[in-house]
Amino acid sequence: MELWREKAAFLSFCRSFGGEAAVFRRGWVRDGDREVETESLLGRYRCLLTQWSGTDTAGEPAAQNESAAQLFLPPEADLRPGDRVEVNQNGTTERFYSAGQPQRYPVYQAVKLRKEEIV
């Protein structure tokens, strides 16, 4: 089953209304006798970020803001739970600190993202 028309329509939609997502993955490398945490860029993909929801919590010593969104990517995007995603859409860059399990379809994949900020 070849869905090239549907894939082209999805990418055209992302080009028109969406943005670009950069996917980063953490890892460890050995530096002499110690291990150092690294973060490597896996790729940049056309995307669409939607479905914002947020909650504010007042707390001590600082308040916390949690927001969630859904990200739509091409099916070939390499995204796993725990990856960090930076989305540049409509001139703003949002940084999300964790990704859930992607739901993969023949034309696109959808993943829920979460961001926590201390305000």
VMD Tcl script that draws the C-alpha trace (Angstrom):
set ca {
  {0.00 0.00 0.00}
  {1.64 3.21 -1.19}
  {0.32 6.39 0.41}
  {2.57 8.92 -1.29}
  {-0.28 11.37 -1.96}
  {-1.33 11.37 1.68}
  {2.29 11.78 2.85}
  {2.79 14.67 0.44}
  {-0.41 16.32 1.70}
  {0.72 15.95 5.33}
  {4.15 17.47 4.61}
  {2.54 20.29 2.62}
  {0.22 21.01 5.54}
  {3.20 21.07 7.94}
  {5.10 23.39 5.59}
  {2.14 25.79 5.45}
  {1.00 25.84 9.07}
  {3.62 24.03 11.09}
  {7.23 24.33 11.97}
  {10.36 22.32 12.55}
  {11.18 19.92 15.36}
  {14.72 19.09 16.47}
  {14.97 15.77 18.33}
  {17.75 15.24 20.88}
  {18.68 12.04 22.73}
  {20.77 11.71 25.87}
  {23.62 9.28 26.15}
  {26.83 8.58 28.02}
  {30.44 8.63 26.80}
  {33.62 7.72 28.58}
  {36.03 10.59 29.18}
  {39.16 9.05 30.64}
  {38.06 7.26 33.80}
  {34.66 8.93 34.15}
  {31.40 8.87 32.22}
  {29.94 12.12 30.93}
  {26.34 12.69 29.90}
  {25.93 13.93 26.33}
  {23.04 15.01 24.19}
  {23.11 14.46 20.45}
  {20.88 15.86 17.71}
  {19.11 13.00 15.91}
  {17.41 15.03 13.24}
  {15.20 17.91 12.20}
  {11.72 17.22 10.88}
  {8.76 19.19 9.56}
  {6.06 19.09 12.23}
  {2.84 20.51 13.60}
  {2.41 21.29 17.31}
  {-1.16 21.44 18.66}
  {-3.44 20.83 21.63}
  {-1.99 23.01 24.38}
  {-3.07 22.49 27.94}
  {-1.45 23.84 31.04}
  {-1.67 23.86 34.82}
  {-0.09 26.20 37.32}
  {0.76 25.05 40.81}
  {1.68 27.37 43.62}
  {4.35 25.89 45.79}
  {7.25 26.46 48.03}
  {9.96 27.42 47.27}
  {8.79 28.09 43.70}
  {5.68 27.80 41.56}
  {5.61 25.24 38.78}
  {3.98 25.45 35.35}
  {3.21 22.20 33.51}
  {2.06 22.30 29.91}
  {1.35 19.57 27.42}
  {1.06 19.46 23.65}
  {0.68 16.98 20.83}
  {3.28 16.85 18.08}
  {2.68 15.45 14.59}
  {5.77 14.28 12.68}
  {6.55 12.33 9.50}
  {6.49 8.54 10.04}
  {10.26 8.19 9.48}
  {11.15 10.52 12.40}
  {13.25 8.74 15.03}
  {11.51 9.61 18.30}
  {11.47 7.60 21.53}
  {10.09 8.19 25.02}
  {12.41 10.44 27.02}
  {13.82 12.34 24.03}
  {14.08 16.12 24.27}
  {12.29 18.02 21.50}
  {12.68 21.65 20.46}
  {9.86 22.92 18.26}
  {10.16 26.13 16.27}
  {6.71 27.15 15.08}
  {5.31 30.60 14.25}
  {8.58 32.29 15.18}
  {8.81 30.88 18.70}
  {10.87 28.00 20.01}
  {9.44 25.72 22.68}
  {11.55 23.17 24.55}
  {9.92 20.01 25.81}
  {11.71 17.82 28.28}
  {10.09 14.46 27.72}
  {8.25 12.65 24.98}
  {5.70 9.88 25.41}
  {5.38 6.75 23.31}
  {4.73 7.77 19.66}
  {1.59 6.52 17.96}
  {2.73 5.55 14.46}
  {0.47 5.61 11.42}
  {1.34 5.09 7.73}
  {1.23 8.83 6.94}
  {2.37 10.46 10.21}
  {3.15 9.82 13.86}
  {1.71 11.62 16.87}
  {3.36 12.00 20.26}
  {2.35 13.76 23.45}
  {4.96 16.11 24.86}
  {5.30 17.56 28.33}
  {7.11 20.61 29.60}
  {7.67 21.63 33.18}
  {8.92 25.07 34.10}
  {9.76 26.59 37.43}
  {8.45 30.14 37.47}
}
mol new
graphics top color blue
foreach p $ca { graphics top sphere $p radius 0.5 }
foreach p [lrange $ca 0 end-1] q [lrange $ca 1 end] { graphics top cylinder $p $q radius 0.2 }
display resetview
